[in-house]
Amino acid sequence: MAPDIGKLAASQRSLLQGMKYQYYSAWLHDGDAAALVSRLAALFRRPGMRNAVLKPRSLKLKPTAKNLATLAAPPRELPPYSFDWIIPRNEKSVQGGVSITPSTPSRLASFIEHKFSLNETYRGGPFRKVEEVLDLALACMAVGPSGIGCVEPMDKSASQLAAESTTFRAVDSWVVPVTIEWITLLHRDVVVKLGIDLTDAEQVSGVRVGLTNDFWWLILTPHPFRFTNQDDVTTRDYVTKALGLADLHAKFPR
């Protein structure tokens, strides 16, 4: 039987167009705006970040310490307050932003996130290899600083999202990660509290684990992870079991 040229072409276009990914981490802001501005300024001094544009749809500001101090200053209205940015990379862009909630009795989270698209070979995307994605994620972890962060693919099914939401409501997500993602980052204090050896995950073929400054990191695959790739899903399942994540969820309830 002759191949369906239309389907092949559609499949090839899908690979080239890529899929969306998100970095996300949260923290409880201690109200020290000057310290937070200093950490944000350090983030934008890193290679690949210096050409970012703050509030690109309105003010189009350079990421100077002065501009960051103005944008991150506590407003008179009730929190949270936020601002966004765009980072040009390799003729593409990474969209990011921060939401800041000063210390309140309700302990609402502040968070930083980035969104970008990648195809399976990194061709034409803002990142050329997984190490570049990791570098951005590690830099962002220091902003809070955050205890837990992740880079996740955005192709999860409705059932997966529902299961993760149920787990999130049941566990202390400030202590234990809800899931293991493509890239998972944990502050060394979190790993100590969990009482695990993160390098146990390296018993799964292709998985990499390392420690950079105060943050442990775990990479499931060298290529962009996809839930439509059964091998990727199997790797994630094996790592989840190797680290005993289900037992940790039971150990640290909300």
C-alpha positions as CSV (number, residue, x, y, z in Angstrom):
1,M,0.0,0.0,0.0
2,A,1.3,3.4,-0.9
3,P,2.0,5.8,2.0
4,D,-0.5,8.5,2.7
5,I,1.5,11.6,1.6
6,G,-1.0,13.9,3.3
7,K,-0.6,12.3,6.6
8,L,3.2,12.1,6.3
9,A,3.3,15.8,5.5
10,A,1.1,16.7,8.4
11,S,3.2,14.6,10.8
12,Q,6.4,16.3,9.6
13,R,4.8,19.8,10.0
14,S,3.8,18.8,13.6
15,L,7.5,17.9,14.4
16,L,8.7,21.2,13.0
17,Q,6.1,23.3,14.7
18,G,7.1,21.9,18.1
19,M,5.2,21.8,21.3
20,K,4.8,24.1,24.3
21,Y,6.8,23.7,27.5
22,Q,6.6,25.6,30.8
23,Y,9.1,26.3,33.6
24,Y,7.4,27.0,36.9
25,S,8.5,27.5,40.5
26,A,7.0,29.2,43.6
27,W,8.1,30.6,46.9
28,L,6.7,32.4,49.9
29,H,7.9,36.0,49.7
30,D,9.4,37.4,52.9
31,G,8.5,41.0,52.1
32,D,12.1,42.0,51.5
33,A,11.5,43.8,48.1
34,A,15.1,45.0,47.8
35,A,16.5,41.4,48.2
36,L,14.0,40.2,45.6
37,V,15.0,42.9,43.2
38,S,18.7,42.0,43.7
39,R,18.0,38.4,42.8
40,L,15.9,39.4,39.7
41,A,18.7,41.7,38.6
42,A,21.2,38.8,38.9
43,L,18.8,36.7,36.8
44,F,18.9,39.2,33.9
45,R,22.6,39.6,34.1
46,R,23.1,36.0,33.0
47,P,24.1,35.2,29.4
48,G,21.1,34.9,27.2
49,M,18.9,36.9,29.5
50,R,20.5,40.4,29.2
51,N,18.5,41.2,26.0
52,A,15.2,40.6,27.7
53,V,12.4,43.2,27.3
54,L,10.3,44.0,30.4
55,K,6.6,44.7,29.9
56,P,7.0,44.2,26.1
57,R,3.4,45.1,25.2
58,S,3.5,48.5,27.0
59,L,6.7,49.9,28.4
60,K,9.4,47.9,26.6
61,L,12.0,48.4,29.2
62,K,15.5,47.0,29.5
63,P,16.1,44.7,32.5
64,T,18.1,47.2,34.5
65,A,18.2,47.1,38.3
66,K,16.4,50.5,38.3
67,N,13.6,49.3,36.1
68,L,13.3,46.0,38.0
69,A,13.1,48.0,41.3
70,T,10.3,50.1,39.9
71,L,8.3,47.1,38.6
72,A,8.9,44.9,41.7
73,A,8.1,47.7,44.2
74,P,5.0,46.9,46.4
75,P,2.0,48.8,45.0
76,R,-0.6,50.5,47.1
77,E,-3.3,48.2,46.0
78,L,-3.7,44.7,47.4
79,P,-1.3,42.0,46.2
80,P,-0.4,40.1,44.1
81,Y,1.3,42.3,41.6
82,S,3.2,41.1,38.5
83,F,5.0,42.0,35.3
84,D,6.1,40.0,32.2
85,W,9.0,39.9,29.8
86,I,10.2,38.4,26.5
87,I,13.7,36.9,26.0
88,P,14.8,36.7,22.4
89,R,16.9,33.5,21.8
90,N,18.1,32.1,18.6
91,E,15.7,34.2,16.5
92,K,12.8,32.8,18.7
93,S,11.5,33.9,22.0
94,V,10.8,32.8,25.6
95,Q,7.9,34.4,27.3
96,G,8.2,34.9,31.1
97,G,6.9,36.7,34.1
98,V,6.8,36.9,37.8
99,S,3.9,37.3,40.2
100,I,4.7,38.7,43.7
101,T,2.6,38.3,46.8
102,P,4.1,39.9,49.9
103,S,4.0,38.0,53.1
104,T,0.3,37.5,54.2
105,P,-1.5,35.3,56.7
106,S,-2.9,33.3,53.8
107,R,0.6,32.4,52.7
108,L,-0.2,32.8,49.0
109,A,2.6,31.9,46.7
110,S,4.8,34.1,44.6
111,F,6.0,32.5,41.4
112,I,8.1,32.8,38.3
113,E,7.4,31.1,35.0
114,H,8.6,30.8,31.4
115,K,6.9,29.4,28.3
116,F,8.4,28.3,25.0
117,S,8.1,25.9,22.1
118,L,10.4,23.1,21.1
119,N,10.3,20.3,18.6
120,E,11.9,16.9,19.1
121,T,15.3,17.8,17.7
122,Y,15.4,21.4,19.1
123,R,15.6,22.6,15.5
124,G,14.4,26.2,15.1
125,G,13.6,26.7,18.8
126,P,15.0,29.0,21.5
127,F,17.0,26.3,23.0
128,R,19.5,24.0,21.2
129,K,19.8,21.3,23.9
130,V,18.4,20.3,27.3
131,E,21.4,21.8,29.2
132,E,20.3,25.3,28.0
133,V,16.8,24.7,29.4
134,L,18.3,23.5,32.7
135,D,20.5,26.6,32.9
136,L,17.5,28.9,32.7
137,A,15.6,26.8,35.2
138,L,18.4,26.8,37.7
139,A,18.8,30.6,37.4
140,C,15.1,31.1,38.1
141,M,15.2,28.8,41.1
142,A,17.5,31.3,42.8
143,V,15.0,34.2,42.4
144,G,12.7,33.1,45.2
145,P,14.6,31.2,46.1
146,S,12.3,28.3,45.4
147,G,12.3,24.8,47.0
148,I,10.8,23.0,44.1
149,G,10.6,23.8,40.4
150,C,10.0,22.0,37.1
151,V,10.0,22.2,33.3
152,E,7.0,20.3,32.0
153,P,5.4,19.6,28.6
154,M,2.0,21.0,28.0
155,D,0.5,18.0,26.2
156,K,-0.9,16.2,29.3
157,S,-4.3,14.6,28.9
158,A,-7.3,15.7,30.8
159,S,-7.1,12.6,33.0
160,Q,-3.5,13.3,33.8
161,L,-4.3,16.8,34.8
162,A,-7.2,15.7,36.9
163,A,-5.0,13.1,38.7
164,E,-2.3,15.7,39.4
165,S,-4.8,18.2,40.7
166,T,-6.1,15.6,43.1
167,T,-2.6,14.9,44.3
168,F,-1.9,18.6,44.7
169,R,-4.9,19.0,47.0
170,A,-3.8,16.0,49.1
171,V,0.0,16.6,49.6
172,D,2.2,19.4,51.1
173,S,3.5,20.7,47.7
174,W,5.9,23.0,49.5
175,V,7.8,19.9,50.7
176,V,7.3,17.2,48.1
177,P,6.9,17.5,44.3
178,V,3.5,16.5,43.0
179,T,5.1,14.8,40.0
180,I,8.4,14.1,38.4
181,E,8.6,16.2,35.2
182,W,10.9,16.5,32.2
183,I,13.3,18.5,34.4
184,T,12.7,18.5,38.1
185,L,14.6,20.8,40.5
186,L,14.8,20.5,44.3
187,H,16.6,22.7,46.8
188,R,19.1,20.6,48.7
189,D,17.1,21.2,52.0
190,V,14.1,19.7,50.3
191,V,16.0,16.6,49.4
192,V,17.3,16.3,52.9
193,K,13.8,16.6,54.3
194,L,12.5,14.0,51.9
195,G,15.2,11.6,53.0
196,I,15.9,10.3,49.5
197,D,19.0,9.7,47.4
198,L,18.0,11.5,44.1
199,T,20.7,9.6,42.3
200,D,18.6,6.5,42.7
201,A,16.8,7.8,39.6
202,E,19.9,7.2,37.5
203,Q,19.2,3.4,37.6
204,V,16.7,4.2,34.9
205,S,18.5,4.3,31.5
206,G,19.1,7.8,30.1
207,V,18.2,9.7,33.3
208,R,20.7,12.3,34.6
209,V,20.9,13.7,38.1
210,G,23.2,16.5,39.4
211,L,23.8,19.2,42.0
212,T,24.5,22.8,41.0
213,N,25.1,25.2,43.9
214,D,22.1,24.7,46.2
215,F,19.8,22.8,43.7
216,W,19.6,19.2,42.8
217,W,18.2,18.6,39.3
218,L,16.9,15.6,37.4
219,I,16.5,15.3,33.6
220,L,14.3,12.4,32.3
221,T,15.4,12.6,28.6
222,P,18.0,14.5,26.6
223,H,15.3,15.3,24.0
224,P,12.1,17.3,24.8
225,F,9.8,15.0,26.7
226,R,6.4,14.3,25.3
227,F,3.5,12.4,26.8
228,T,2.7,11.1,23.3
229,N,6.0,9.2,23.3
230,Q,5.4,6.0,25.3
231,D,9.1,5.5,26.0
232,D,9.2,8.9,27.7
233,V,6.2,8.1,29.8
234,T,7.7,4.7,30.8
235,T,10.9,6.5,31.8
236,R,8.9,8.9,34.0
237,D,6.9,6.0,35.6
238,Y,10.1,4.1,36.4
239,V,11.7,7.2,38.0
240,T,8.6,7.9,40.0
241,K,8.8,4.4,41.4
242,A,12.6,4.5,41.9
243,L,12.2,7.6,44.1
244,G,9.2,6.2,46.0
245,L,7.1,9.3,45.2
246,A,3.8,7.7,46.2
247,D,5.2,6.9,49.7
248,L,6.5,10.5,50.0
249,H,3.1,11.8,49.1
250,A,1.6,9.7,52.0
251,K,4.4,10.9,54.3
252,F,3.8,14.6,53.7
253,P,0.0,15.2,53.5
254,R,-1.4,18.7,53.2
